[in-house]
C-alpha cells in the first residue's frame, strides 16, 4: 500500500442529521468534507478520516478503534461536550480503553497502551 494513502472509516447510520450533529460534538467541529447528501467526513489525524454515511442497511455495524496517547484527555474532551463512554476498562500493564456508541449503535473504542507503564521484573 502506498504511504501517501488516506484511510477513511465509514460509520453507517440510519438517521444522518442526528449522526452528523453527534459527530460534530464528538470531533468538536463541523465536518472537514461534506461531499454529497448523506455524507460527512472529519480528518482525525494526518491521513485518518472518519466518515458518516447514510446507509440504513448497515447502520450500527461499524467498529472503530482509535489509539490515543492520553485516554483521560480524550474522554474528557468528549465528556465536556456531553458524550460519556459506555464503559472504561483497564488490563493492567497492557491497555486502557473507553467504549462509546454513536446514535446508530456504531462502536468507537478509544485505546491507550499501558505497555510502557508495566513494572519491570525484579
SERO-4910 file (N, C-alpha, C, O; in steps of 0.05 Angstrom, whole numbers):
BEGIN
 pado doro    nc1    nc2    nc3   cac1   cac2   cac3    cc1    cc2    cc3    oc1    oc2    oc3
  Unk    A     17    -23      0      0      0      0     18     25      0     37     26     15
  Unk    A     12     44    -17     28     68    -17     26     84      9      5     85     21
  Unk    A     48     95     18     48    110     43     33    136     41     26    147     62
  Unk    A     27    145     18     12    170     16    -18    166     15    -33    184      8
  Unk    A    -27    142     23    -56    136     24    -69    150     47    -57    157     67
  Unk    A    -95    156     43   -112    166     65   -132    144     72   -142    130     54
  Unk    A   -137    141     97   -155    120    107   -181    132    116   -181    150    133
  Unk    A   -203    123    105   -230    131    113   -244    108    127   -244     86    116
  Unk    A   -255    113    150   -271     93    164   -300    103    162   -307    124    171
  Unk    A   -317     87    149   -345     94    145   -361     85    169   -359     62    178
  Unk    A   -377    103    180   -395     97    202   -423     99    190   -434    121    188
  Unk    A   -435     76    183   -462     76    171   -483     83    191   -483     72    214
  Unk    A   -501    100    184   -522    110    202   -549    109    188   -551    111    164
  Unk    A   -570    108    205   -597    108    194   -611    135    197   -632    139    185
  Unk    A   -600    153    212   -611    180    215   -587    199    212   -573    206    231
  Unk    A   -582    207    187   -558    222    180   -556    248    196   -535    255    206
  Unk    A   -578    264    198   -577    290    211   -570    288    240   -554    303    251
  Unk    A   -582    268    254   -575    263    282   -546    255    285   -532    265    303
  Unk    A   -537    237    268   -510    227    269   -490    249    263   -469    252    277
  Unk    A   -495    265    243   -477    287    236   -474    306    260   -452    314    267
  Unk    A   -496    313    273   -495    330    296   -479    318    319   -463    331    332
  Unk    A   -482    291    323   -468    277    344   -438    277    338   -421    282    356
  Unk    A   -430    272    313   -402    271    306   -389    299    306   -365    302    311
  Unk    A   -405    320    302   -395    347    305   -387    351    335   -367    364    341
  Unk    A   -404    341    353   -397    342    381   -373    325    387   -354    334    401
  Unk    A   -372    301    377   -350    282    382   -324    294    372   -304    293    387
  Unk    A   -323    305    348   -299    317    337   -293    345    347   -271    355    345
  Unk    A   -314    358    357   -310    385    367   -311    406    345   -301    429    349
  Unk    A   -322    399    322   -323    418    300   -340    407    277   -347    383    277
  Unk    A   -348    424    258   -363    415    235   -345    396    218   -321    396    222
  Unk    A   -357    382    199   -342    364    183   -322    379    165   -326    402    158
  Unk    A   -300    366    159   -280    377    141   -288    375    112   -280    390     95
  Unk    A   -305    354    107   -315    350     80   -344    341     82   -352    326    101
  Unk    A   -360    350     63   -388    340     61   -393    337     31   -405    354     18
  Unk    A   -382    315     19   -382    312    -10   -409    309    -23   -411    314    -47
  Unk    A   -429    301     -9   -455    299    -21   -476    293      0   -470    291     24
  Unk    A   -501    291     -8   -523    285     11   -517    259     26   -510    239     14
  Unk    A   -520    259     52   -517    235     68   -488    228     72   -482    205     79
  Unk    A   -469    247     69   -441    242     73   -428    265     87   -432    288     80
  Unk    A   -411    259    107   -396    280    121   -371    266    132   -372    243    141
  Unk    A   -348    280    131   -323    268    140   -306    288    156   -306    312    151
  Unk    A   -292    277    176   -275    292    193   -247    280    192   -244    256    195
  Unk    A   -227    297    189   -199    288    190   -192    285    220   -194    305    235
  Unk    A   -184    261    228   -177    257    256   -147    261    261   -139    269    282
  Unk    A   -131    254    241   -102    258    243    -92    259    214   -108    257    195
  Unk    A    -66    261    211    -54    265    184    -68    252    161    -77    266    142
  Unk    A    -71    226    161    -84    212    138   -108    196    146   -118    180    130
  Unk    A   -118    200    170   -141    184    181   -166    201    182   -166    224    192
  Unk    A   -187    190    171   -213    204    170   -235    186    181   -233    161    180
  Unk    A   -255    198    192   -280    184    200   -302    196    183   -305    221    182
  Unk    A   -317    179    170   -339    189    152   -365    177    161   -368    153    166
  Unk    A   -385    195    163   -412    187    170   -427    185    143   -427    203    128
  Unk    A   -439    162    139   -454    157    114   -482    146    119   -485    128    136
  Unk    A   -501    157    105   -528    147    108   -529    120     94   -525    117     70
  Unk    A   -535     99    110   -536     72     99   -553     55    119   -543     42    137
  Unk    A   -580     56    115   -598     42    133   -591     13    137   -593      2    159
  Unk    A   -584     -1    115   -579    -30    116   -555    -37    134   -555    -58    147
  Unk    A   -535    -20    136   -511    -27    151   -509    -10    177   -489    -13    192
  Unk    A   -528      7    183   -527     25    206   -521      9    232   -532    -12    237
  Unk    A   -502     21    247   -496      9    273   -477    -14    273   -472    -26    294
  Unk    A   -465    -21    250   -448    -44    249   -418    -38    249   -401    -56    249
  Unk    A   -410    -13    249   -382     -6    247   -368     -8    274   -379     -4    295
  Unk    A   -343    -16    272   -325    -17    296   -300     -1    289   -287     -6    269
  Unk    A   -294     19    306   -271     36    301   -255     37    327   -266     42    348
  Unk    A   -229     32    325   -211     35    348   -192     57    342   -178     57    322
  Unk    A   -191     76    360   -172     99    358   -151     96    380   -158     97    404
  Unk    A   -126     92    372   -105     91    392    -96    119    399    -89    134    381
  Unk    A    -98    126    424    -93    153    433    -69    153    453    -63    133    465
  Unk    A    -57    176    456    -34    178    474    -43    184    503    -27    178    522
  Unk    A    -66    195    507    -76    202    534   -106    198    535   -121    215    527
  Unk    A   -114    174    544   -142    167    545   -159    187    561   -180    195    553
  Unk    A   -149    195    584   -164    213    602   -170    239    587   -192    250    590
  Unk    A   -150    249    573   -154    275    558   -175    272    537   -192    289    534
  Unk    A   -174    250    521   -194    246    500   -222    241    511   -241    252    500
  Unk    A   -224    225    532   -250    221    544   -261    247    556   -284    253    554
  Unk    A   -243    262    569   -251    288    579   -261    307    558   -280    322    562
  Unk    A   -247    307    535   -254    324    512   -283    319    503   -299    338    500
  Unk    A   -290    293    500   -317    288    491   -338    290    514   -361    297    509
  Unk    A   -329    285    538   -347    288    561   -355    317    565   -378    322    572
  Unk    A   -337    336    560   -343    364    563   -365    372    543   -379    392    547
  Unk    A   -369    356    522   -389    362    502   -413    344    505   -431    344    488
  Unk    A   -415    329    527   -439    313    533   -438    284    523   -459    271    524
  Unk    A   -415    274    515   -414    246    506   -397    231    527   -373    236    530
  Unk    A   -410    212    540   -397    196    561   -392    168    550   -408    157    535
  Unk    A   -369    156    557   -365    128    549   -385    110    562   -394    114    584
  Unk    A   -392     88    547   -409     68    558   -394     51    578   -406     40    597
  Unk    A   -368     48    574   -352     33    593   -323     41    590   -314     51    569
  Unk    A   -308     38    612   -279     42    612   -267     18    626   -276     10    648
  Unk    A   -248      6    613   -235    -18    626   -205    -16    624   -194     -3    606
  Unk    A   -192    -29    642   -163    -30    643   -153    -58    645   -163    -74    661
  Unk    A   -134    -65    628   -120    -90    630    -92    -82    640    -76    -72    624
  Unk    A    -87    -85    666    -62    -74    678    -37    -81    662    -32   -104    655
  Unk    A    -21    -61    657      4    -64    642      1    -69    612     20    -72    598
  Unk    A    -24    -69    602    -29    -75    574    -43    -52    560    -32    -39    542
  Unk    A    -68    -46    568    -85    -26    554   -106    -15    573   -115    -29    591
  Unk    A   -114      9    567   -138     21    579   -155     30    556   -145     43    537
  Unk    A   -181     25    558   -199     32    535   -226     42    545   -236     33    565
  Unk    A   -237     60    529   -263     71    534   -280     65    509   -271     69    486
  Unk    A   -304     54    513   -321     48    491   -345     67    490   -358     73    510
  Unk    A   -350     77    466   -371     97    462   -388     87    438   -378     75    419
  Unk    A   -414     91    440   -432     84    418   -445    109    407   -454    126    422
  Unk    A   -445    111    380   -459    134    368   -489    129    368   -497    107    376
  Unk    A   -505    148    359   -534    144    359   -544    120    343   -565    110    348
  Unk    A   -529    112    323   -537     89    306   -529     62    319   -538     41    310
  Unk    A   -511     64    339   -501     39    352   -473     31    343   -463     11    352
  Unk    A   -460     47    325   -433     41    318   -415     43    342   -420     60    360
  Unk    A   -394     27    343   -376     27    367   -350     41    361   -336     34    341
  Unk    A   -343     60    378   -318     74    377   -303     67    403   -313     72    424
  Unk    A   -279     56    400   -263     50    423   -239     68    423   -224     69    403
  Unk    A   -235     82    445   -211     98    449   -192     81    466   -200     72    487
  Unk    A   -168     77    457   -150     58    470   -122     70    474   -111     82    456
  Unk    A   -112     67    498    -85     76    505    -69     52    514    -77     37    532
  Unk    A    -45     49    503    -27     27    511    -15     34    538     -8     56    543
  Unk    A    -14     13    555     -1     16    581     25      0    582     37     -3    603
  Unk    A     33    -11    559     57    -28    559     81    -15    570     97    -28    584
  Unk    A     85     11    565    109     25    575    107     29    605    127     34    618
  Unk    A     83     27    617     79     31    645     81      5    661     81      5    686
  Unk    A     85    -18    647     87    -43    661    111    -44    679    133    -35    671
  Unk    A    109    -54    703    132    -56    721    153    -75    710    147    -96    698
  Unk    A    178    -67    713    199    -85    703    204   -107    723    203   -102    747
  Unk    A    210   -131    713    215   -153    731    240   -148    748    260   -136    739
  Unk    A    239   -158    772    260   -160    790    277   -141    801    294   -148    817
***
